[in-house]
């Protein structure tokens, strides 16, 4: 029976007493499942929905017994916590970027509320080198428990059960010392696990199983799903598609067309590369493990920006700093002067857009703490003296996308300051009054190369079509904008929106859009849930606690 007020709910979770259901619900500004949202709760028996806090799409939530809800974000960062009566979330953990940690995910609070198990993601491409860790909620002590595992849970039998590429393994666990005491034992095969999506909206690492306190195990069969295909396609101004010729293996997200339109820079599972449009050849500029482990390129941070001369591309390393590399692949990647300072998650920097003269880079930067995953807009200006880094827009809102106009005098950006994502234009570098460009929500703006149009993505909400919008604009001393119009629309899931940055680009002539399209491989339909009663007795037999 549907519960009123929970339409579009995701990531449901029970309270410890089983009387409440918590869930995440997207706000009205979401482009598909991306955008601002809230954690909420409602009684199982029904009643008013209670808002707890604002949050991005979660990457795991756990409701502990002491009035504490711990959750993670798909966009990265550490674990956060909030009271189950609501309030402002607080940071609980911080990824150690110096040792290659990208994000903390999939928290599970122990039944007594003394500690939380969670997963540390390290690999830029997969889940074969993740770590399971535990953190005391009493002392703050944190320990690594298992390598090459994810989504660990504690069972009342005294075990920690975790997933490794579709297989569940178990080890005995000392709650007092927060330490594993036995050897790992494989206990269940063919458990569904989400480890193959190239976009951060998936690829959570979550294993689809649950163990009740009475010893019952429930899980979805299927193992690791076949990897879906993501291809780059051209879409004209009427919505008609044509193939791009970019190899499927080379597609991951956020393509950028060179100033002359002859090459396309994009991220792939193997690293950042260049596709030659005429020759239809793809050349990698970096590998997935380029450089030292501290500065390899991670999928979540593969924001690429062309230098206006078309000779170099700028991207973000896993340390959060900005790097430049020759587009011909003939040299090493070099840090951009003055871009250091990304040694902590609150200072991660994402390359966005260069000024026409090649002196100023607009980039996005995380907020002032790991408890605030929102992005702000900053600039880095190169000069004869020391480079200058300045804030352009720092606010409590999230600004996940920003693009300079062809004449360098205006900045188009996305912000959820109004409570939903909208597109704005403001004089650059300022000061000046900003203009609201979108109507009824918008995201990911990009200028036509001739400066006469501004494009953006729009959606009426989850499950609704994605619309490509165009606005006639006039640049110069005075900026003017017309009324947005729909060029074409498509099912939102056909062109994934990602969780930050612009996931498409426009050809120099403004006639075609380069879109990333998701083509999932066929998978057998899910027909049943496997239920195993008294499973903890079997677990004790396989992995004795004595």
Buried (B, 14 or more C-beta within 10 A) or exposed (E): EEBEBBEBBBBEBEBBEEEBBBBBBBBBBBBBBBBBBBBBBBBEEEEEBBEBBBBBBBBBBBBBBEEBBBBBBBBBBBBBBBBBEBEEBEBBBBBBBEEBBBBBBBBBBBBEBBBBBBBBBBBBBBBBEBBBBBBBBEEEEBBEBBEBBBBBBBBEBBBBBBBBBBBBBBBBBEBEEBEBEBEBBEBBEBBBBBBBBBBBBBBBBBBBBEBEEEBBBBBBBBBBBEEBBBBBBBBBBEEEBEEBBBBEEBBBBBBBBBBEBBBBBBBBBBBBBBBBBEEEEBEBBBBBBBBEEBBBBBBBBBBBBBBBEBBBBBBBBBBBBBBBBBBEEEEEBEBBEBBBBBBBBBBBBBBBBBBBEEBBBBBBBBBEBBBBBBBBBBBBBBEEEEBEBEEBBBBEBBBBBBBBBBEBBBBBBBBBBEEBBBBBBBBBBEEEEBBEBBEBBBBBBBBBBEBBBBBBBBBBBBEBBBBBBBBBBEBEEEBEBEEBEEBBBBEBBBBBBBBBBBBBBBBBEBEBBBBBBBEBEEEEEEEEEEEBEEBBEBBBEEBEEE
